[in-house]
Amino acid sequence: MNTDIRLLTSFKGHRKRIKLYRMLGAEAVLGLIDLWITIAQDAPDGNIDHWSEEDIVIAACYNGDAGAYADALVACGWLDLNGDGKFKIHDWDEHQGWASKAKMRSECAKLAATKRWTSRINNSKKQNTDAPAYTPAMRPQRKRNAPSPNPSPNPSPNPSPNPLPTYVDKKTWDDFCEMRKKIKKPLTEVAIPRILKKLEKFHSQGFDVNEALDASIQGSYQGVFEPKKQGFSKPGIDKVAATMEIMQRRHNERQNQG
């Protein structure tokens, strides 16, 4: 059902409105608006060819003479008469297009709703139907076990970058990883690059990075530290020369004793 009609602002000064007012007064103009509202509700397509003069004044809530009111509406151009002398509202489709298409919109809405529900019902039936088994394809496979999605039963015990830097001893690295597990701080994918970056720095400074790893293993340290901070010093030419001199003296002493 329509809930409104279209009323242009130009209706206020329209020539036909003024003409009707001059013929029958303000009640006739107000009745015209009531007539449009009633048609929008009861005959939205604008077909009132079965209405009599009495029907028109009732729809317009007009208290005057029915014949005079109908004749005035025709004379002013608000109503038309067809070839059979039946009443027709003037240009209803043009001025009240929304109301005139109400029945068509209702039918389209019902059709769309029916289509949606039919589609839902069909989809529900399809979902509740199992796909037919293809027996010939199943026979050669039925005695086989599906491949296990589990990882290898013997994974590498310690996370190790691939490849491990040549200056890092693999056994020392594995021991360091094992120590981290024992202290409940296992190495992660984030921690490994950070540890290796520190070892790379130590190596570039001339330190033995394996000594740093050994110190962390012995002290159960979570990180690695520059060897000199663990009691080691950076090797230098003087220290190497002194060590070689001591070793040579001991060798000479053993030779003399022999």
C-alpha positions in Angstrom: 0.0 0.0 0.0 1.2 3.5 -0.8 1.9 5.8 2.2 2.3 9.1 0.4 1.7 11.0 -2.8 3.8 13.5 -4.8 2.6 17.1 -4.5 4.7 19.7 -6.3 5.2 23.2 -4.8 3.9 24.6 -8.1 0.4 23.3 -7.1 0.0 26.4 -4.9 -0.2 28.8 -7.8 -1.3 26.4 -10.5 -3.9 27.8 -12.9 -6.2 24.8 -12.6 -6.1 25.0 -8.8 -7.1 28.7 -8.9 -9.8 28.0 -11.3 -11.3 25.2 -9.1 -11.1 27.5 -6.1 -13.0 30.3 -7.9 -15.7 27.8 -9.0 -16.4 25.9 -5.7 -14.2 27.4 -3.0 -11.4 26.1 -0.7 -13.3 22.9 0.2 -13.2 21.8 -3.4 -9.4 22.3 -3.5 -8.9 20.4 -0.3 -11.2 17.7 -1.6 -8.9 17.3 -4.7 -5.9 16.5 -2.4 -8.1 14.0 -0.5 -9.2 12.5 -3.8 -5.5 11.9 -4.9 -4.7 10.3 -1.5 -7.7 7.9 -1.8 -6.8 6.9 -5.3 -3.2 6.2 -4.3 -4.5 3.9 -1.6 -7.5 2.2 -3.3 -6.6 2.4 -7.0 -2.8 3.1 -7.2 -2.7 2.4 -10.9 -5.1 5.3 -11.4 -7.9 3.3 -12.9 -11.2 4.7 -11.7 -13.3 4.1 -14.7 -15.7 2.2 -12.5 -16.2 5.1 -10.1 -19.4 7.1 -10.2 -19.8 10.8 -9.3 -20.9 9.7 -5.8 -17.7 7.7 -5.4 -15.6 10.7 -6.4 -17.2 13.1 -3.8 -16.9 10.4 -1.1 -13.2 9.9 -1.9 -12.7 13.7 -1.8 -14.7 14.1 1.4 -16.6 16.8 -0.4 -20.0 17.8 1.1 -21.4 19.6 -1.9 -23.3 18.3 -5.0 -21.7 15.3 -6.5 -22.5 16.1 -10.1 -21.4 19.7 -9.8 -18.1 18.7 -8.2 -17.3 16.1 -10.8 -18.2 18.5 -13.6 -15.9 21.2 -12.0 -13.0 18.7 -11.9 -13.5 17.8 -15.5 -13.9 21.5 -16.5 -10.6 22.4 -14.7 -8.7 19.5 -16.2 -8.2 17.5 -13.0 -10.4 14.6 -14.4 -10.8 13.3 -17.9 -13.6 11.4 -19.6 -12.9 8.5 -21.9 -14.9 7.5 -24.9 -17.4 5.6 -22.8 -18.0 8.6 -20.5 -16.0 7.0 -17.7 -13.8 9.1 -15.4 -10.0 9.0 -15.6 -7.6 10.9 -13.4 -5.6 13.3 -15.5 -1.9 12.3 -16.1 -1.7 10.1 -13.1 1.2 8.0 -14.3 3.2 11.2 -15.0 2.6 13.0 -11.7 2.2 9.9 -9.4 4.6 7.4 -11.0 5.7 5.9 -7.7 2.1 5.1 -6.7 1.1 3.9 -10.2 3.9 1.3 -10.1 3.0 0.0 -6.7 1.4 -3.2 -7.9 4.3 -4.0 -10.2 6.8 -3.4 -7.4 4.9 -5.7 -5.2 4.8 -8.5 -7.8 8.6 -8.1 -8.5 9.3 -8.3 -4.7 7.3 -11.5 -4.4 9.0 -13.0 -7.4 12.5 -12.1 -6.0 11.6 -13.5 -2.6 10.4 -16.8 -4.1 13.6 -17.1 -6.1 15.7 -16.5 -3.1 13.9 -19.1 -1.0 14.0 -21.6 -3.9 17.7 -21.1 -4.2 18.2 -21.6 -0.4 16.2 -24.8 -0.4 18.1 -26.2 -3.4 21.5 -25.3 -1.8 20.4 -27.0 1.4 19.5 -30.2 -0.4 22.8 -30.2 -2.2 24.7 -29.8 1.1 22.9 -32.7 2.7 23.7 -35.0 -0.2 27.0 -36.9 -0.1 29.1 -37.1 -3.3 28.9 -40.5 -4.9 32.0 -42.7 -4.2 34.2 -43.6 -7.2 34.8 -47.2 -6.4 37.5 -48.0 -9.0 39.7 -45.2 -7.8 39.2 -46.2 -4.2 40.2 -49.9 -4.5 44.0 -49.5 -5.1 44.2 -46.9 -2.3 42.1 -48.5 0.4 44.9 -50.6 1.9 47.3 -47.7 2.0 47.8 -45.4 5.0 47.6 -41.7 4.4 51.0 -39.9 4.6 51.8 -38.7 8.1 51.6 -35.0 8.5 53.9 -35.2 11.5 57.5 -34.0 11.2 60.5 -36.3 11.0 60.7 -38.6 14.1 64.4 -37.7 14.5 64.7 -34.0 14.1 68.0 -32.2 14.5 68.5 -32.0 18.3 69.8 -28.4 18.1 68.8 -25.5 15.9 71.7 -24.8 13.6 71.9 -22.2 10.9 72.7 -23.5 7.4 75.5 -23.1 6.8 77.2 -22.6 10.2 80.1 -20.0 9.9 83.4 -21.7 9.4 84.9 -20.1 12.5 82.2 -21.7 14.8 82.9 -25.2 15.9 79.9 -27.4 15.2 80.3 -29.5 18.4 80.8 -26.3 20.5 77.7 -24.8 19.0 75.7 -27.9 19.7 76.9 -27.9 23.3 75.8 -24.3 23.7 72.4 -25.1 22.3 72.0 -28.0 24.7 73.0 -25.8 27.6 70.3 -23.3 26.6 67.7 -26.1 26.7 68.9 -27.2 30.2 68.4 -23.7 31.6 64.9 -23.6 30.1 66.0 -21.0 27.5 66.1 -22.8 24.2 67.3 -20.9 21.1 64.6 -19.5 18.9 64.6 -18.4 15.2 64.9 -14.9 16.5 67.7 -15.5 19.0 70.0 -17.4 16.6 70.8 -14.5 14.2 71.5 -12.3 17.2 74.0 -14.7 18.8 75.7 -15.3 15.4 75.9 -11.5 14.9 77.8 -11.2 18.2 80.1 -14.1 17.3 80.8 -12.5 13.9 81.8 -9.2 15.7 84.1 -11.1 18.1 85.7 -12.9 15.1 86.3 -9.7 13.3 88.1 -8.4 16.4 90.5 -11.4 16.4 88.9 -13.3 19.2 88.3 -17.1 19.2 84.5 -17.2 19.2 84.6 -20.8 20.5 86.2 -19.6 23.7 83.2 -17.2 24.1 80.8 -20.2 23.6 82.8 -22.3 26.0 82.6 -19.6 28.6 78.9 -19.3 28.3 78.5 -23.1 28.5 80.6 -23.3 31.6 78.8 -20.4 33.3 75.3 -21.4 32.0 75.0 -17.9 30.5 72.1 -17.2 28.2 74.1 -14.9 25.9 77.7 -14.8 24.7 80.3 -12.2 25.7 83.5 -10.8 24.5 86.2 -13.2 25.7 88.2 -10.5 27.5 85.2 -10.0 29.7 85.4 -13.6 30.8 89.2 -13.5 31.7 90.5 -13.8 28.2 92.5 -11.2 26.3 92.8 -10.4 22.7 95.7 -12.3 21.2 98.6 -10.1 20.1 102.0 -10.5 18.6 103.9 -10.0 21.9 101.9 -12.7 23.7 102.4 -15.2 20.9 106.1 -14.5 20.8 106.4 -14.9 24.6 104.5 -18.2 24.4 106.8 -19.5 21.6 109.8 -18.5 23.7 108.6 -20.5 26.7 107.8 -23.5 24.6 111.2 -23.4 22.9 113.0 -23.1 26.3 111.1 -26.1 27.7 112.0 -28.1 24.6 115.7 -27.3 25.0 115.6 -28.3 28.7 114.2 -31.7 27.8 116.9 -32.2 25.1 119.7 -31.4 27.6 118.2 -33.8 30.2 118.1 -36.5 27.6 
